[in-house]
Amino acid sequence: MSAGTRVAIIGAGPAGFFAAEALLKSGDPVAIDLINRLPAPYGLVRDGVAPDHQAIKSVARVYARILAREEVRYFGNVTLGEDLSVDDLRACYDQIVYAVGAQSDRHLGIPGEDLEGSHAAFDFVGWYNAHPDFRGRRFDLGCEHVVVVGNGNVAIDVARILLHSPARLATTDIADHALAALRESRVRRVTVLGRRGPAQASFTNPELREFGRLEGISAVADGSELELDAVSQAAIEDDAVKTRNMATLRGYAESAPGDGDRVVRFRFFVSPLEFVEEGGR
């Protein structure tokens, strides 16, 4: 990299900050401008990590140290394509790094997906994390049973926030409007649906295991859905995380439900075919 190279990084989430860190560690003179659509930096660390998992957000301290470097400037509330163009960037910078991340959710592509009461996790997570794009969203929490389709940590986060004690959530940085809605929530059961089997689930084990320690919440699973064929068994043998996940799920299947009035149920090999409207919902 030539001396005094000016670099624009579009996006100030984890990818943007790690790109800036790599440039700063390169040993070459560099001037970096982080340009972000939102007023505040940190991206998914601020807007995607569940509010009751503050330890994960501690990485923001690393990002803050990067922002404090004299070679780095931050420009928030600037939208590429509206406030400035790619041609503007090319005229001012030697290099441009695009680190904007995923800007939308993925669809299941089945009938009824757009019915009222069907929501993308992307929207719900943004709502409870006070993302400005989703602050005005409304979610009907007047039902007792919610189904979450997905077998990753986002599904785990959504289920946990729906069932968590509002008193406990009040000690976190959850959005005030979300906390107020969750205080009035009638949700008592959450079913987490996996379209594939437990060996293919992408939960990390601490998040999955956490349900066994949350007061007032019982975690259950169907033992018959945890039986692995030879291919799945071979797939987990060299994967410590999946092996621990299977042990945790089998523990949920074998344990008697606790005394709590809220239940999370893990289901596998269940593929939704259609969302059907009933009673206007």
MARMARPA-757293 format. One record per residue: x, y, z of N, C-alpha, C, CB in turn. Coordinates in steps of 0.05 Angstrom, whole numbers, plus 5000, padded with zeros to 4 digits. Glycine has a CB too. Example, Ala and Ser with C-alpha at 12.3 -4.5 7.8 and 13.67 -1.06 7.14 Angstrom:
2
[[5264 4886 5156] [5246 4910 5156] [5264 4934 5156] [5226 4911 5181]],
[[5257 4955 5142] [5273 4979 5143] [5258 5001 5157] [5282 4988 5114]],
// end
This chain:
281
[[5017 4976 5000] [5000 5000 5000] [5018 5025 5000] [4981 5000 5025]],
[[5011 5044 4983] [5028 5068 4981] [5025 5085 5005] [5020 5083 4956]],
[[5044 5104 5010] [5044 5121 5033] [5020 5139 5033] [5069 5138 5034]],
[[5007 5142 5056] [4985 5160 5059] [4960 5151 5044] [4992 5187 5050]],
[[4956 5126 5040] [4933 5116 5025] [4907 5123 5040] [4935 5086 5020]],
[[4888 5136 5026] [4863 5143 5038] [4842 5121 5031] [4852 5171 5028]],
[[4829 5110 5052] [4811 5088 5049] [4784 5095 5060] [4822 5062 5062]],
[[4763 5091 5045] [4735 5093 5055] [4724 5065 5060] [4717 5109 5034]],
[[4715 5061 5084] [4701 5036 5091] [4672 5042 5094] [4714 5023 5117]],
[[4655 5029 5077] [4627 5034 5078] [4614 5013 5096] [4614 5033 5049]],
[[4605 5022 5119] [4594 5004 5139] [4611 5004 5164] [4592 4975 5128]],
[[4599 5006 5187] [4614 5008 5212] [4604 4987 5232] [4611 5036 5225]],
[[4600 4963 5221] [4595 4939 5237] [4620 4923 5241] [4573 4922 5225]],
[[4618 4898 5250] [4642 4882 5254] [4660 4880 5230] [4634 4854 5263]],
[[4649 4876 5206] [4665 4873 5182] [4681 4899 5177] [4648 4866 5158]],
[[4668 4922 5180] [4681 4947 5176] [4704 4952 5195] [4661 4970 5177]],
[[4699 4945 5220] [4720 4950 5241] [4743 4930 5238] [4708 4948 5268]],
[[4737 4906 5231] [4759 4887 5227] [4776 4894 5202] [4748 4858 5224]],
[[4762 4905 5182] [4777 4915 5158] [4795 4938 5166] [4758 4924 5136]],
[[4785 4956 5183] [4801 4979 5192] [4824 4969 5209] [4784 4998 5208]],
[[4819 4950 5226] [4841 4939 5243] [4863 4926 5226] [4830 4918 5263]],
[[4855 4911 5205] [4875 4899 5188] [4892 4920 5174] [4861 4881 5167]],
[[4879 4941 5165] [4894 4963 5151] [4913 4976 5170] [4875 4983 5139]],
[[4904 4981 5195] [4922 4994 5214] [4945 4977 5222] [4906 5001 5239]],
[[4942 4950 5221] [4963 4932 5229] [4982 4926 5205] [4952 4906 5239]],
[[4975 4936 5182] [4991 4930 5158] [5019 4943 5159] [4977 4939 5133]],
[[5022 4964 5175] [5047 4977 5177] [5051 5000 5157] [5069 4958 5174]],
[[5032 5002 5138] [5034 5023 5118] [5018 5048 5127] [5023 5014 5091]],
[[5027 5072 5121] [5012 5096 5128] [4984 5095 5114] [5027 5121 5120]],
[[4964 5100 5130] [4936 5098 5119] [4919 5118 5135] [4926 5070 5121]],
[[4899 5129 5121] [4879 5146 5133] [4852 5134 5126] [4880 5176 5123]],
[[4836 5127 5147] [4812 5112 5143] [4788 5128 5151] [4813 5086 5160]],
[[4767 5129 5134] [4741 5140 5141] [4721 5118 5141] [4733 5163 5121]],
[[4708 5114 5165] [4686 5095 5167] [4660 5111 5162] [4685 5082 5195]],
[[4645 5102 5142] [4621 5116 5133] [4597 5097 5138] [4622 5125 5103]],
[[4578 5107 5154] [4556 5089 5164] [4529 5102 5159] [4560 5083 5193]],
[[4510 5085 5150] [4483 5095 5145] [4469 5104 5171] [4466 5074 5132]],
[[4473 5090 5193] [4461 5097 5218] [4478 5117 5234] [4456 5071 5235]],
[[4465 5132 5252] [4481 5151 5268] [4502 5138 5285] [4462 5167 5285]],
[[4496 5115 5297] [4514 5102 5316] [4529 5079 5302] [4499 5091 5340]],
[[4554 5074 5310] [4569 5052 5298] [4564 5025 5311] [4599 5058 5299]],
[[4578 5004 5303] [4580 4977 5314] [4561 4957 5302] [4575 4979 5343]],
[[4542 4965 5285] [4526 4946 5269] [4513 4925 5286] [4544 4933 5249]],
[[4517 4900 5278] [4503 4878 5292] [4511 4875 5321] [4509 4852 5278]],
[[4534 4885 5329] [4541 4883 5357] [4521 4900 5374] [4570 4893 5362]],
[[4513 4922 5362] [4493 4940 5375] [4464 4930 5369] [4497 4969 5366]],
[[4459 4923 5345] [4432 4918 5336] [4424 4889 5333] [4427 4932 5310]],
[[4443 4870 5335] [4436 4842 5330] [4440 4824 5354] [4452 4833 5308]],
[[4458 4831 5372] [4463 4814 5396] [4441 4818 5416] [4491 4821 5409]],
[[4431 4796 5427] [4409 4798 5446] [4416 4815 5470] [4400 4770 5454]],
[[4398 4830 5481] [4404 4849 5503] [4412 4835 5528] [4381 4866 5508]],
[[4405 4809 5532] [4412 4795 5556] [4439 4781 5553] [4391 4775 5564]],
[[4453 4786 5532] [4480 4774 5527] [4501 4796 5525] [4480 4756 5502]],
[[4503 4811 5546] [4521 4835 5546] [4550 4828 5542] [4518 4850 5572]],
[[4558 4804 5550] [4587 4797 5548] [4595 4797 5519] [4592 4769 5560]],
[[4577 4788 5501] [4584 4787 5472] [4589 4816 5462] [4562 4774 5456]],
[[4574 4835 5473] [4577 4863 5464] [4603 4876 5473] [4554 4879 5473]],
[[4618 4862 5490] [4643 4874 5500] [4663 4879 5478] [4655 4856 5522]],
[[4659 4866 5455] [4678 4870 5433] [4677 4899 5423] [4671 4852 5409]],
[[4655 4913 5431] [4653 4942 5423] [4676 4958 5435] [4626 4953 5433]],
[[4688 4949 5457] [4711 4963 5468] [4734 4963 5449] [4719 4950 5495]],
[[4738 4940 5435] [4759 4939 5414] [4753 4959 5392] [4761 4910 5403]],
[[4728 4960 5384] [4720 4979 5362] [4725 5008 5371] [4691 4975 5354]],
[[4719 5013 5397] [4723 5041 5407] [4752 5049 5406] [4712 5043 5436]],
[[4770 5030 5412] [4798 5036 5410] [4807 5042 5382] [4815 5012 5422]],
[[4795 5028 5363] [4801 5034 5335] [4791 5062 5327] [4787 5012 5316]],
[[4767 5069 5336] [4757 5096 5331] [4774 5118 5343] [4728 5098 5341]],
[[4787 5111 5365] [4804 5131 5379] [4831 5136 5365] [4809 5122 5407]],
[[4837 5119 5345] [4863 5123 5331] [4861 5148 5314] [4869 5098 5313]],
[[4883 5163 5313] [4883 5188 5298] [4881 5183 5267] [4909 5203 5303]],
[[4886 5159 5258] [4884 5153 5230] [4855 5147 5221] [4902 5129 5223]],
[[4837 5146 5241] [4809 5138 5235] [4790 5160 5241] [4802 5112 5252]],
[[4771 5164 5223] [4749 5182 5227] [4723 5167 5223] [4751 5207 5209]],
[[4702 5177 5237] [4675 5164 5234] [4655 5184 5224] [4666 5151 5261]],
[[4639 5176 5204] [4618 5193 5193] [4592 5177 5194] [4624 5203 5164]],
[[4574 5184 5212] [4549 5170 5215] [4526 5185 5201] [4542 5165 5243]],
[[4504 5171 5198] [4480 5183 5185] [4485 5191 5157] [4470 5206 5202]],
[[4502 5176 5143] [4509 5182 5115] [4501 5157 5098] [4539 5189 5112]],
[[4484 5161 5079] [4474 5139 5062] [4486 5140 5034] [4443 5139 5060]],
[[4500 5119 5027] [4512 5117 5000] [4489 5115 4980] [4531 5092 4998]],
[[4490 5131 4959] [4469 5132 4940] [4449 5155 4944] [4455 5106 4939]],
[[4450 5166 4968] [4433 5189 4974] [4449 5214 4981] [4413 5182 4997]],
[[4466 5210 5002] [4482 5233 5011] [4509 5236 4995] [4488 5230 5040]],
[[4518 5214 4984] [4541 5215 4967] [4541 5191 4949] [4568 5215 4984]],
[[4555 5193 4927] [4555 5172 4906] [4582 5157 4906] [4549 5183 4879]],
[[4583 5135 4891] [4608 5121 4888] [4628 5138 4873] [4603 5094 4872]],
[[4619 5154 4855] [4637 5173 4841] [4649 5193 4860] [4622 5188 4818]],
[[4633 5202 4880] [4644 5220 4900] [4666 5206 4916] [4622 5229 4920]],
[[4662 5181 4923] [4682 5166 4938] [4708 5162 4921] [4671 5139 4946]],
[[4704 5155 4896] [4727 5151 4879] [4744 5176 4875] [4718 5141 4851]],
[[4730 5199 4877] [4745 5224 4874] [4761 5232 4899] [4725 5247 4867]],
[[4753 5220 4921] [4766 5228 4947] [4784 5207 4959] [4745 5235 4966]],
[[4781 5182 4950] [4795 5160 4964] [4811 5143 4944] [4776 5142 4979]],
[[4832 5131 4954] [4848 5113 4937] [4836 5085 4936] [4877 5111 4948]],
[[4823 5077 4958] [4811 5051 4959] [4784 5053 4973] [4830 5031 4974]],
[[4765 5035 4965] [4739 5034 4978] [4734 5005 4986] [4716 5044 4958]],
[[4725 5002 5011] [4718 4975 5022] [4688 4976 5028] [4735 4968 5047]],
[[4674 4957 5017] [4645 4955 5022] [4641 4933 5044] [4629 4948 4996]],
[[4631 4942 5067] [4627 4924 5089] [4600 4928 5101] [4649 4928 5111]],
[[4579 4927 5084] [4552 4935 5093] [4536 4913 5105] [4537 4947 5069]],
[[4545 4888 5101] [4530 4865 5113] [4503 4860 5100] [4526 4871 5142]],
[[4488 4841 5111] [4462 4834 5101] [4442 4856 5109] [4453 4806 5111]],
[[4427 4865 5089] [4408 4887 5095] [4379 4878 5095] [4411 4908 5074]],
[[4374 4852 5092] [4346 4843 5091] [4345 4814 5101] [4334 4845 5063]],
[[4320 4805 5105] [4317 4777 5115] [4314 4758 5092] [4292 4776 5133]],
[[4314 4732 5098] [4309 4711 5078] [4280 4701 5081] [4329 4688 5082]],
[[4268 4695 5058] [4240 4686 5058] [4239 4656 5055] [4224 4700 5036]],
[[4218 4644 5067] [4214 4615 5064] [4203 4608 5036] [4195 4605 5085]],
[[4189 4627 5024] [4178 4622 4998] [4154 4603 4997] [4199 4611 4980]],
[[4137 4605 5018] [4113 4588 5019] [4088 4606 5021] [4114 4569 5044]],
[[4065 4595 5013] [4041 4612 5014] [4034 4621 5042] [4017 4595 5003]],
[[4024 4645 5044] [4015 4656 5069] [4037 4669 5086] [4003 4635 5085]],
[[4061 4671 5074] [4084 4681 5090] [4080 4711 5096] [4109 4678 5074]],
[[4064 4725 5081] [4060 4753 5085] [4035 4759 5102] [4057 4768 5059]],
[[4022 4739 5113] [3999 4743 5130] [4006 4758 5155] [3985 4717 5137]],
[[3987 4773 5167] [3992 4786 5192] [3998 4765 5213] [3967 4803 5201]],
[[4018 4770 5229] [4027 4751 5249] [4051 4735 5241] [4004 4733 5256]],
[[4059 4737 5215] [4083 4724 5205] [4104 4745 5202] [4078 4708 5178]],
[[4126 4742 5216] [4147 4762 5216] [4175 4750 5211] [4147 4778 5242]],
[[4192 4766 5200] [4220 4757 5197] [4235 4762 5224] [4234 4773 5174]],
[[4252 4744 5231] [4268 4748 5256] [4285 4773 5254] [4286 4723 5261]],
[[4293 4780 5230] [4309 4804 5225] [4294 4829 5236] [4315 4808 5195]],
[[4268 4830 5231] [4252 4853 5241] [4249 4852 5271] [4225 4852 5227]],
[[4243 4828 5282] [4238 4826 5311] [4263 4832 5327] [4228 4797 5317]],
[[4286 4822 5318] [4311 4828 5331] [4317 4858 5330] [4334 4812 5319]],
[[4313 4870 5307] [4318 4899 5305] [4299 4915 5323] [4314 4908 5277]],
[[4274 4905 5326] [4254 4918 5343] [4263 4918 5372] [4227 4904 5340]],
[[4271 4895 5383] [4277 4895 5412] [4305 4906 5417] [4276 4866 5422]],
[[4321 4911 5396] [4347 4923 5400] [4347 4953 5393] [4368 4909 5383]],
[[4323 4965 5389] [4321 4993 5384] [4334 5003 5358] [4333 5009 5407]],
[[4335 4985 5338] [4344 4993 5312] [4325 5014 5301] [4348 4969 5293]],
[[4334 5037 5292] [4315 5058 5283] [4297 5049 5260] [4330 5082 5275]],
[[4305 5030 5244] [4288 5022 5222] [4264 5006 5231] [4305 5005 5202]],
[[4265 4995 5255] [4244 4977 5265] [4230 4986 5290] [4255 4950 5269]],
[[4237 5010 5299] [4225 5020 5323] [4194 5021 5322] [4236 5048 5330]],
[[4184 5028 5298] [4155 5031 5296] [4140 5005 5290] [4149 5050 5274]],
[[4154 4982 5288] [4140 4957 5283] [4123 4949 5306] [4161 4935 5276]],
[[4102 4934 5300] [4084 4923 5320] [4082 4893 5318] [4056 4936 5318]],
[[4084 4880 5341] [4083 4851 5341] [4061 4843 5361] [4110 4838 5349]],
[[4043 4826 5352] [4020 4817 5369] [4030 4796 5388] [3997 4806 5351]],
[[4033 4803 5413] [4042 4784 5434] [4019 4775 5452] [4064 4797 5451]],
[[3995 4778 5441] [3971 4770 5456] [3964 4741 5453] [3948 4786 5447]],
[[3980 4725 5438] [3975 4697 5435] [3992 4681 5456] [3982 4687 5406]],
[[3985 4656 5460] [4000 4640 5480] [4022 4624 5467] [3981 4622 5494]],
[[4020 4619 5441] [4039 4601 5428] [4052 4614 5403] [4025 4574 5419]],
[[4078 4614 5402] [4093 4626 5379] [4110 4604 5368] [4110 4651 5388]],
[[4111 4603 5341] [4129 4584 5327] [4152 4599 5314] [4113 4567 5306]],
[[4176 4590 5319] [4200 4602 5307] [4212 4582 5288] [4221 4611 5329]],
[[4214 4589 5263] [4225 4571 5243] [4255 4577 5239] [4210 4573 5216]],
[[4271 4557 5246] [4300 4561 5244] [4315 4547 5266] [4307 4591 5244]],
[[4339 4539 5260] [4355 4523 5280] [4382 4536 5284] [4358 4495 5270]],
[[4383 4562 5287] [4408 4575 5293] [4406 4593 5317] [4417 4592 5269]],
[[4426 4608 5323] [4426 4624 5347] [4406 4647 5347] [4453 4636 5352]],
[[4399 4657 5323] [4378 4677 5322] [4352 4666 5331] [4376 4689 5293]],
[[4345 4642 5322] [4321 4629 5332] [4321 4625 5362] [4317 4601 5318]],
[[4344 4618 5373] [4347 4615 5402] [4342 4642 5416] [4375 4604 5409]],
[[4354 4663 5405] [4351 4689 5417] [4322 4698 5417] [4368 4710 5402]],
[[4308 4694 5395] [4280 4702 5393] [4263 4687 5413] [4269 4698 5364]],
[[4267 4661 5415] [4252 4645 5434] [4257 4653 5462] [4259 4615 5430]],
[[4282 4659 5468] [4290 4666 5496] [4278 4693 5504] [4320 4667 5499]],
[[4279 4713 5485] [4268 4739 5491] [4238 4738 5495] [4275 4759 5469]],
[[4225 4721 5479] [4196 4718 5482] [4187 4706 5509] [4185 4701 5459]],
[[4204 4689 5520] [4197 4674 5544] [4210 4685 5569] [4204 4645 5541]],
[[4230 4702 5566] [4246 4712 5588] [4229 4728 5607] [4270 4728 5579]],
[[4237 4729 5632] [4224 4746 5652] [4228 4775 5645] [4234 4739 5680]],
[[4206 4791 5643] [4210 4820 5638] [4226 4833 5660] [4182 4833 5636]],
[[4224 4823 5685] [4240 4835 5706] [4270 4832 5701] [4233 4822 5733]],
[[4277 4808 5690] [4305 4804 5683] [4313 4821 5659] [4310 4774 5677]],
[[4296 4823 5639] [4302 4839 5615] [4305 4868 5622] [4280 4835 5594]],
[[4291 4877 5643] [4292 4905 5651] [4320 4913 5661] [4272 4910 5674]],
[[4337 4893 5667] [4364 4899 5676] [4384 4901 5652] [4374 4878 5696]],
[[4374 4896 5628] [4390 4897 5604] [4386 4923 5589] [4384 4873 5586]],
[[4398 4925 5565] [4394 4949 5549] [4372 4945 5528] [4420 4958 5537]],
[[4353 4927 5533] [4331 4923 5514] [4317 4950 5509] [4312 4901 5524]],
[[4306 4953 5485] [4291 4978 5479] [4267 4981 5498] [4282 4977 5449]],
[[4262 5006 5506] [4240 5011 5525] [4213 5002 5513] [4239 5041 5532]],
[[4209 5007 5487] [4183 5000 5475] [4180 4970 5474] [4181 5012 5447]],
[[4202 4955 5470] [4200 4926 5470] [4194 4915 5498] [4226 4914 5458]],
[[4208 4926 5518] [4203 4918 5545] [4174 4922 5554] [4222 4932 5564]],
[[4163 4945 5546] [4135 4951 5553] [4117 4931 5540] [4128 4980 5544]],
[[4122 4923 5515] [4105 4904 5502] [4108 4876 5514] [4112 4903 5472]],
[[4133 4868 5521] [4138 4842 5533] [4126 4840 5561] [4167 4836 5533]],
[[4124 4862 5575] [4111 4861 5601] [4082 4853 5599] [4113 4889 5615]],
[[4069 4859 5577] [4041 4853 5572] [4037 4827 5556] [4027 4875 5558]],
[[4059 4814 5549] [4058 4790 5532] [4043 4767 5545] [4086 4781 5524]],
[[4028 4752 5529] [4014 4728 5539] [4028 4703 5528] [3985 4728 5530]],
[[4051 4706 5515] [4065 4683 5504] [4075 4665 5526] [4088 4692 5485]],
[[4068 4640 5525] [4077 4620 5545] [4091 4596 5533] [4054 4612 5562]],
[[4087 4592 5507] [4099 4569 5493] [4112 4578 5467] [4078 4547 5488]],
[[4137 4569 5463] [4150 4575 5438] [4160 4548 5427] [4174 4595 5442]],
[[4153 4542 5402] [4163 4518 5388] [4184 4527 5368] [4140 4503 5375]],
[[4208 4516 5370] [4230 4522 5351] [4231 4499 5331] [4257 4525 5366]],
[[4224 4505 5306] [4222 4485 5285] [4247 4483 5269] [4198 4490 5267]],
[[4258 4459 5266] [4280 4454 5249] [4271 4438 5225] [4303 4440 5263]],
[[4277 4448 5201] [4268 4433 5177] [4286 4409 5172] [4268 4451 5153]],
[[4310 4410 5183] [4328 4387 5181] [4330 4374 5209] [4356 4395 5170]],
[[4349 4356 5212] [4352 4342 5237] [4369 4356 5258] [4362 4315 5232]],
[[4371 4345 5282] [4387 4358 5303] [4417 4358 5296] [4383 4343 5329]],
[[4426 4339 5281] [4455 4339 5274] [4462 4362 5255] [4462 4313 5260]],
[[4442 4373 5242] [4447 4396 5223] [4441 4423 5236] [4430 4393 5198]],
[[4431 4423 5260] [4425 4448 5274] [4450 4464 5278] [4410 4443 5301]],
[[4449 4491 5276] [4473 4507 5278] [4473 4523 5304] [4474 4526 5255]],
[[4458 4515 5325] [4461 4528 5351] [4490 4526 5361] [4441 4516 5371]],
[[4499 4545 5376] [4522 4541 5392] [4513 4531 5419] [4540 4567 5395]],
[[4529 4514 5432] [4519 4500 5455] [4513 4517 5479] [4539 4479 5463]],
[[4529 4538 5486] [4521 4554 5509] [4493 4566 5506] [4542 4576 5513]],
[[4486 4575 5482] [4460 4586 5478] [4438 4565 5481] [4458 4599 5450]],
[[4442 4541 5470] [4423 4520 5473] [4420 4511 5502] [4430 4496 5455]],
[[4443 4508 5515] [4443 4498 5543] [4431 4518 5562] [4471 4491 5551]],
[[4432 4543 5555] [4422 4564 5573] [4393 4560 5581] [4425 4591 5560]],
[[4377 4549 5563] [4349 4545 5570] [4345 4527 5594] [4334 4533 5546]],
[[4364 4509 5599] [4362 4492 5622] [4367 4506 5648] [4381 4469 5619]],
[[4376 4531 5647] [4383 4545 5672] [4364 4569 5677] [4411 4555 5671]],
[[4347 4576 5658] [4330 4600 5661] [4306 4594 5679] [4320 4609 5633]],
[[4303 4611 5699] [4281 4607 5718] [4254 4610 5704] [4284 4627 5741]],
[[4236 4591 5710] [4209 4592 5701] [4205 4582 5672] [4200 4620 5702]],
[[4227 4572 5660] [4224 4562 5632] [4233 4532 5631] [4242 4579 5613]],
[[4216 4516 5619] [4223 4488 5615] [4230 4484 5586] [4199 4469 5623]],
[[4252 4469 5581] [4260 4462 5554] [4255 4433 5549] [4291 4469 5549]],
[[4241 4427 5527] [4233 4399 5521] [4239 4392 5492] [4203 4395 5527]],
[[4243 4367 5487] [4248 4357 5460] [4236 4329 5458] [4278 4356 5454]],
[[4230 4320 5434] [4219 4294 5428] [4242 4275 5423] [4199 4295 5404]],
[[4245 4255 5440] [4267 4236 5437] [4267 4222 5410] [4267 4216 5459]],
[[4244 4217 5399] [4243 4202 5373] [4254 4219 5351] [4214 4195 5367]],
[[4254 4245 5354] [4266 4263 5333] [4296 4266 5336] [4252 4290 5333]],
[[4307 4255 5357] [4336 4258 5362] [4351 4233 5354] [4340 4263 5391]],
[[4337 4213 5343] [4351 4189 5334] [4365 4195 5307] [4331 4165 5330]],
[[4391 4188 5306] [4407 4195 5283] [4411 4171 5265] [4434 4206 5292]],
[[4410 4176 5239] [4418 4155 5220] [4448 4154 5218] [4405 4160 5192]],
[[4458 4135 5203] [4487 4131 5202] [4502 4155 5192] [4494 4106 5185]],
[[4490 4168 5172] [4503 4192 5160] [4505 4214 5180] [4488 4201 5135]],
[[4483 4220 5194] [4483 4241 5214] [4501 4235 5237] [4455 4246 5224]],
[[4502 4210 5246] [4519 4202 5268] [4548 4206 5260] [4515 4172 5275]],
[[4555 4199 5236] [4583 4203 5227] [4590 4233 5225] [4587 4189 5200]],
[[4570 4249 5218] [4574 4278 5215] [4581 4292 5241] [4550 4291 5202]],
[[4570 4281 5263] [4575 4295 5289] [4599 4284 5304] [4550 4293 5306]],
[[4609 4261 5296] [4630 4248 5312] [4655 4265 5315] [4638 4222 5299]],
[[4662 4281 5295] [4686 4297 5296] [4679 4327 5301] [4702 4295 5270]],
[[4654 4332 5309] [4645 4359 5314] [4637 4362 5343] [4621 4367 5295]],
[[4654 4375 5359] [4650 4376 5388] [4624 4392 5394] [4673 4389 5401]],
[[4619 4413 5379] [4595 4430 5384] [4570 4414 5380] [4595 4455 5367]],
[[4568 4400 5357] [4544 4385 5351] [4541 4361 5371] [4545 4374 5322]],
[[4563 4350 5379] [4561 4328 5399] [4550 4338 5425] [4589 4316 5404]],
[[4559 4362 5434] [4548 4373 5458] [4519 4381 5455] [4565 4398 5467]],
[[4512 4391 5431] [4484 4398 5426] [4466 4374 5428] [4481 4411 5398]],
[[4475 4351 5417] [4459 4327 5419] [4455 4318 5448] [4472 4304 5402]],
[[4476 4321 5464] [4475 4313 5492] [4455 4332 5506] [4502 4315 5505]],
[[4455 4357 5500] [4437 4377 5513] [4408 4370 5505] [4444 4405 5505]],
[[4403 4366 5479] [4376 4360 5470] [4366 4334 5482] [4376 4359 5439]],
[[4383 4314 5484] [4374 4289 5496] [4368 4292 5525] [4396 4267 5492]],
[[4383 4310 5538] [4377 4316 5566] [4349 4329 5569] [4398 4335 5578]],
[[4343 4347 5550] [4316 4360 5550] [4294 4339 5545] [4314 4382 5529]],
[[4300 4319 5528] [4280 4299 5522] [4275 4280 5545] [4289 4283 5497]],
[[4296 4275 5561] [4294 4256 5583] [4285 4268 5609] [4321 4243 5586]],
[[4287 4294 5611] [4281 4307 5637] [4251 4313 5639] [4296 4333 5640]],
[[4240 4311 5663] [4213 4319 5667] [4210 4349 5666] [4202 4309 5695]],
[[4188 4359 5654] [4185 4389 5653] [4187 4401 5681] [4158 4396 5640]],
[[4199 4425 5682] [4202 4439 5707] [4176 4451 5716] [4223 4460 5705]],
[[4178 4467 5737] [4154 4479 5749] [4146 4505 5735] [4159 4485 5778]],
[[4162 4515 5716] [4156 4540 5704] [4131 4539 5687] [4179 4549 5687]],
[[4119 4563 5682] [4095 4564 5666] [4101 4570 5637] [4076 4586 5678]],
[[4126 4571 5630] [4134 4576 5602] [4151 4553 5591] [4150 4603 5600]],
[[4146 4547 5566] [4159 4523 5554] [4170 4530 5527] [4139 4500 5552]],
[[4195 4521 5522] [4206 4521 5495] [4209 4492 5486] [4234 4537 5494]],
[[4199 4486 5462] [4199 4459 5452] [4216 4459 5426] [4171 4448 5447]],
[[4235 4440 5425] [4251 4438 5401] [4241 4415 5384] [4281 4433 5408]],
[[4234 4421 5359] [4224 4402 5340] [4243 4400 5316] [4195 4409 5330]],
[[4244 4376 5304] [4262 4372 5281] [4247 4357 5259] [4287 4357 5289]],
[[4258 4358 5234] [4246 4345 5211] [4217 4355 5206] [4246 4315 5215]],
[[4213 4381 5210] [4187 4393 5206] [4190 4416 5186] [4174 4402 5233]],
[[4178 4413 5163] [4180 4434 5142] [4153 4447 5138] [4191 4422 5116]],
[[4149 4472 5145] [4124 4486 5140] [4118 4487 5110] [4124 4515 5151]],
[[4093 4482 5103] [4085 4482 5075] [4068 4507 5068] [4069 4457 5068]],
[[4054 4518 5088] [4037 4540 5083] [4028 4553 5110] [4012 4532 5067]],
[[4025 4579 5110] [4013 4593 5133] [3984 4598 5127] [4028 4620 5139]],
[[3966 4590 5145] [3938 4591 5140] [3925 4612 5159] [3924 4564 5144]],
[[3909 4629 5148] [3896 4650 5164] [3873 4638 5179] [3886 4673 5146]],
[[3870 4646 5204] [3848 4636 5221] [3839 4658 5239] [3856 4611 5236]],
[[3814 4665 5239] [3803 4686 5256] [3815 4713 5251] [3809 4679 5285]],
[[3821 4718 5225] [3833 4744 5218] [3862 4746 5223] [3818 4765 5232]],
[[3876 4724 5230] [3904 4725 5237] [3919 4703 5222] [3909 4723 5267]],
// end
